[in-house]
Amino acid sequence: MDKSFYTIFKTFLKVGTMLLGGGYVILPLLQSELVDKKGWIDSDGLCEYYALGQSVPGIIAANMSIFVGYKLRGQIGALAAVLGIVTPAFLAIILVAAMLEEIVHLNFIQNIFWGVGIGVILLVFLATKEMWNKSIVDKFTCIIFFSAFILSACFKVSPALIIILSIAAGIIYRKQIPEKNSIIKGCSE
């Protein structure tokens, strides 16, 4: 399949045009475009790029598009992807900022935002379901998930600290189970 600058830009422009509601919404959109329609990457790779996009500073959608674009065509692919994903938001912000004062009080506009909010909830649910299926694969990952959830929801622990603690737990876990390490090393070779 064609992976030219223009094709990558056009694909991410399409995703960026439909992207409302933040980083969680991008996963089902990219799944449809990059995995199902174009076959540029597989579903597991997409989830890995999503996790990477969340773990580095910045906008998740832009981070993820850079990773995917770089995989497809190197630096030129990363540039095409990030330009494609941010262009619709940039143009929308300019347009809305110019008209905001006039339209924000109209009932029609309030109804549009309400409808968009419902769509965002659905897309966040689909992204969560996809990440759950790829991430929670055994008892250890389930324990890490629930521990992170409890630390975040009940004790208001910083997400950065939860990520660091989860990484440390994963490293310790992998070092404690040598037969699991040999299986993992055998699969990656």
C-alpha beads as a LAMMPS data file, in Angstrom:
LAMMPS data file: protein, C-alpha beads

189 atoms
188 bonds

1 atom types
1 bond types

-500.0 500.0 xlo xhi
-500.0 500.0 ylo yhi
-500.0 500.0 zlo zhi

Masses

1 110.0

Atoms # bond

1 1 1 0.000 0.000 0.000
2 1 1 1.149 3.538 -0.798
3 1 1 3.020 5.175 2.096
4 1 1 3.886 8.502 0.490
5 1 1 4.047 11.778 2.419
6 1 1 0.706 12.812 0.918
7 1 1 -1.040 9.503 1.727
8 1 1 0.185 9.525 5.332
9 1 1 -0.814 13.194 5.687
10 1 1 -4.249 12.561 4.153
11 1 1 -4.903 9.535 6.388
12 1 1 -3.985 11.375 9.581
13 1 1 -5.871 14.473 8.402
14 1 1 -8.982 12.286 8.108
15 1 1 -8.436 10.906 11.618
16 1 1 -7.715 14.400 12.963
17 1 1 -10.956 15.665 11.440
18 1 1 -12.962 13.012 13.311
19 1 1 -10.935 13.333 16.528
20 1 1 -13.034 14.943 19.233
21 1 1 -12.497 14.362 22.931
22 1 1 -8.795 13.785 23.415
23 1 1 -6.300 10.984 23.279
24 1 1 -8.548 8.086 24.280
25 1 1 -10.731 8.634 21.239
26 1 1 -7.882 8.203 18.771
27 1 1 -7.411 4.470 19.348
28 1 1 -10.618 3.231 17.658
29 1 1 -10.177 5.742 14.840
30 1 1 -6.593 4.658 14.119
31 1 1 -7.598 0.991 14.507
32 1 1 -10.107 1.479 11.718
33 1 1 -7.847 3.496 9.410
34 1 1 -4.361 2.038 9.945
35 1 1 -5.054 -1.570 10.891
36 1 1 -8.352 -2.516 9.259
37 1 1 -8.380 -0.405 6.088
38 1 1 -4.719 0.185 5.211
39 1 1 -2.937 -2.665 7.022
40 1 1 0.051 -0.416 7.770
41 1 1 0.472 -1.750 11.331
42 1 1 -1.067 -4.506 13.436
43 1 1 -3.359 -4.095 16.426
44 1 1 -0.655 -4.958 18.970
45 1 1 1.719 -2.383 17.491
46 1 1 -1.025 0.232 17.635
47 1 1 -1.583 -0.457 21.344
48 1 1 2.158 -0.197 21.969
49 1 1 2.319 3.174 20.202
50 1 1 -0.703 4.286 22.238
51 1 1 1.055 3.341 25.484
52 1 1 4.198 5.164 24.332
53 1 1 2.127 8.191 23.335
54 1 1 0.673 8.357 26.837
55 1 1 4.012 7.973 28.583
56 1 1 5.795 10.916 26.951
57 1 1 4.874 14.572 27.501
58 1 1 2.517 16.153 25.028
59 1 1 -0.727 15.472 23.243
60 1 1 -1.414 11.741 22.986
61 1 1 -2.791 11.979 19.434
62 1 1 0.241 13.921 18.192
63 1 1 2.704 11.639 20.017
64 1 1 1.043 8.546 18.635
65 1 1 0.941 9.919 15.100
66 1 1 4.667 10.679 15.292
67 1 1 5.442 7.096 16.339
68 1 1 3.263 5.567 13.623
69 1 1 4.492 7.973 10.932
70 1 1 8.097 7.278 11.885
71 1 1 7.511 3.537 11.565
72 1 1 5.971 4.013 8.127
73 1 1 8.487 6.424 6.529
74 1 1 10.992 7.635 9.107
75 1 1 11.259 11.348 9.838
76 1 1 9.275 12.399 6.769
77 1 1 6.470 10.022 7.784
78 1 1 6.468 11.399 11.323
79 1 1 6.223 14.941 9.945
80 1 1 3.378 14.023 7.579
81 1 1 1.450 12.240 10.335
82 1 1 1.778 14.982 12.933
83 1 1 0.868 17.701 10.428
84 1 1 -2.160 15.689 9.381
85 1 1 -3.391 15.059 12.907
86 1 1 -2.990 18.648 14.195
87 1 1 -4.163 20.603 11.136
88 1 1 -7.931 20.105 11.710
89 1 1 -7.665 21.066 15.390
90 1 1 -5.551 24.116 14.530
91 1 1 -8.047 25.293 11.907
92 1 1 -11.019 24.559 14.188
93 1 1 -9.484 26.565 17.037
94 1 1 -8.905 29.533 14.769
95 1 1 -12.457 29.334 13.399
96 1 1 -14.114 28.829 16.790
97 1 1 -12.056 31.546 18.463
98 1 1 -13.212 34.011 15.832
99 1 1 -16.882 33.109 16.301
100 1 1 -16.990 31.963 19.925
101 1 1 -18.451 35.078 21.443
102 1 1 -21.335 35.060 18.973
103 1 1 -22.324 31.387 18.948
104 1 1 -21.706 29.992 22.438
105 1 1 -25.113 31.029 23.754
106 1 1 -27.171 29.533 20.907
107 1 1 -29.286 26.485 21.858
108 1 1 -28.357 24.771 18.593
109 1 1 -24.652 24.944 19.474
110 1 1 -25.309 23.670 23.013
111 1 1 -27.185 20.681 21.519
112 1 1 -24.281 19.942 19.176
113 1 1 -21.835 19.897 22.081
114 1 1 -24.157 17.594 24.028
115 1 1 -24.292 15.159 21.080
116 1 1 -20.534 15.266 20.642
117 1 1 -20.136 14.514 24.360
118 1 1 -22.197 11.323 23.990
119 1 1 -20.059 10.245 21.017
120 1 1 -16.877 10.895 22.997
121 1 1 -18.128 8.709 25.853
122 1 1 -18.681 5.847 23.406
123 1 1 -15.236 6.254 21.852
124 1 1 -13.556 6.376 25.283
125 1 1 -15.383 3.149 26.192
126 1 1 -14.154 1.459 22.985
127 1 1 -10.566 2.598 23.614
128 1 1 -10.707 1.337 27.200
129 1 1 -12.074 -2.019 26.044
130 1 1 -9.317 -2.372 23.428
131 1 1 -6.568 -1.474 25.901
132 1 1 -8.052 -3.814 28.529
133 1 1 -8.004 -6.758 26.086
134 1 1 -4.371 -6.094 25.160
135 1 1 -3.024 -5.131 28.591
136 1 1 -4.701 -7.284 31.241
137 1 1 -3.442 -10.722 30.207
138 1 1 -2.625 -12.538 33.469
139 1 1 -2.911 -12.311 37.269
140 1 1 0.120 -10.030 37.570
141 1 1 -1.201 -7.431 35.125
142 1 1 -4.616 -7.604 36.820
143 1 1 -2.989 -6.933 40.216
144 1 1 -1.019 -4.011 38.765
145 1 1 -4.195 -2.572 37.219
146 1 1 -6.265 -2.756 40.397
147 1 1 -3.372 -1.461 42.523
148 1 1 -2.925 1.507 40.192
149 1 1 -6.676 2.140 40.185
150 1 1 -6.895 2.081 43.994
151 1 1 -3.819 4.311 44.374
152 1 1 -5.281 6.795 41.903
153 1 1 -8.958 6.746 42.885
154 1 1 -8.747 6.314 46.658
155 1 1 -5.428 7.827 47.642
156 1 1 -5.012 10.448 44.875
157 1 1 -1.431 9.296 44.144
158 1 1 0.242 11.119 41.256
159 1 1 -0.083 9.306 37.896
160 1 1 3.664 9.757 37.344
161 1 1 4.414 7.930 40.596
162 1 1 1.961 5.154 39.680
163 1 1 3.722 4.697 36.313
164 1 1 7.130 4.554 37.996
165 1 1 5.882 2.045 40.581
166 1 1 4.296 -0.096 37.845
167 1 1 7.527 -0.119 35.842
168 1 1 9.500 -1.120 38.935
169 1 1 7.013 -3.891 39.743
170 1 1 7.240 -5.197 36.175
171 1 1 11.039 -5.255 36.265
172 1 1 11.092 -7.041 39.629
173 1 1 8.441 -9.514 38.448
174 1 1 10.376 -10.391 35.289
175 1 1 13.596 -10.910 37.258
176 1 1 11.852 -13.187 39.798
177 1 1 10.417 -15.601 37.226
178 1 1 13.286 -17.001 35.111
179 1 1 11.189 -19.497 33.115
180 1 1 8.826 -16.729 32.043
181 1 1 11.858 -14.694 30.911
182 1 1 13.120 -17.557 28.773
183 1 1 9.707 -17.869 27.134
184 1 1 9.602 -14.129 26.451
185 1 1 13.168 -14.113 25.092
186 1 1 12.383 -17.125 22.899
187 1 1 9.349 -15.398 21.388
188 1 1 11.235 -12.192 20.630
189 1 1 14.105 -13.872 18.823

Bonds

1 1 1 2
2 1 2 3
3 1 3 4
4 1 4 5
5 1 5 6
6 1 6 7
7 1 7 8
8 1 8 9
9 1 9 10
10 1 10 11
11 1 11 12
12 1 12 13
13 1 13 14
14 1 14 15
15 1 15 16
16 1 16 17
17 1 17 18
18 1 18 19
19 1 19 20
20 1 20 21
21 1 21 22
22 1 22 23
23 1 23 24
24 1 24 25
25 1 25 26
26 1 26 27
27 1 27 28
28 1 28 29
29 1 29 30
30 1 30 31
31 1 31 32
32 1 32 33
33 1 33 34
34 1 34 35
35 1 35 36
36 1 36 37
37 1 37 38
38 1 38 39
39 1 39 40
40 1 40 41
41 1 41 42
42 1 42 43
43 1 43 44
44 1 44 45
45 1 45 46
46 1 46 47
47 1 47 48
48 1 48 49
49 1 49 50
50 1 50 51
51 1 51 52
52 1 52 53
53 1 53 54
54 1 54 55
55 1 55 56
56 1 56 57
57 1 57 58
58 1 58 59
59 1 59 60
60 1 60 61
61 1 61 62
62 1 62 63
63 1 63 64
64 1 64 65
65 1 65 66
66 1 66 67
67 1 67 68
68 1 68 69
69 1 69 70
70 1 70 71
71 1 71 72
72 1 72 73
73 1 73 74
74 1 74 75
75 1 75 76
76 1 76 77
77 1 77 78
78 1 78 79
79 1 79 80
80 1 80 81
81 1 81 82
82 1 82 83
83 1 83 84
84 1 84 85
85 1 85 86
86 1 86 87
87 1 87 88
88 1 88 89
89 1 89 90
90 1 90 91
91 1 91 92
92 1 92 93
93 1 93 94
94 1 94 95
95 1 95 96
96 1 96 97
97 1 97 98
98 1 98 99
99 1 99 100
100 1 100 101
101 1 101 102
102 1 102 103
103 1 103 104
104 1 104 105
105 1 105 106
106 1 106 107
107 1 107 108
108 1 108 109
109 1 109 110
110 1 110 111
111 1 111 112
112 1 112 113
113 1 113 114
114 1 114 115
115 1 115 116
116 1 116 117
117 1 117 118
118 1 118 119
119 1 119 120
120 1 120 121
121 1 121 122
122 1 122 123
123 1 123 124
124 1 124 125
125 1 125 126
126 1 126 127
127 1 127 128
128 1 128 129
129 1 129 130
130 1 130 131
131 1 131 132
132 1 132 133
133 1 133 134
134 1 134 135
135 1 135 136
136 1 136 137
137 1 137 138
138 1 138 139
139 1 139 140
140 1 140 141
141 1 141 142
142 1 142 143
143 1 143 144
144 1 144 145
145 1 145 146
146 1 146 147
147 1 147 148
148 1 148 149
149 1 149 150
150 1 150 151
151 1 151 152
152 1 152 153
153 1 153 154
154 1 154 155
155 1 155 156
156 1 156 157
157 1 157 158
158 1 158 159
159 1 159 160
160 1 160 161
161 1 161 162
162 1 162 163
163 1 163 164
164 1 164 165
165 1 165 166
166 1 166 167
167 1 167 168
168 1 168 169
169 1 169 170
170 1 170 171
171 1 171 172
172 1 172 173
173 1 173 174
174 1 174 175
175 1 175 176
176 1 176 177
177 1 177 178
178 1 178 179
179 1 179 180
180 1 180 181
181 1 181 182
182 1 182 183
183 1 183 184
184 1 184 185
185 1 185 186
186 1 186 187
187 1 187 188
188 1 188 189
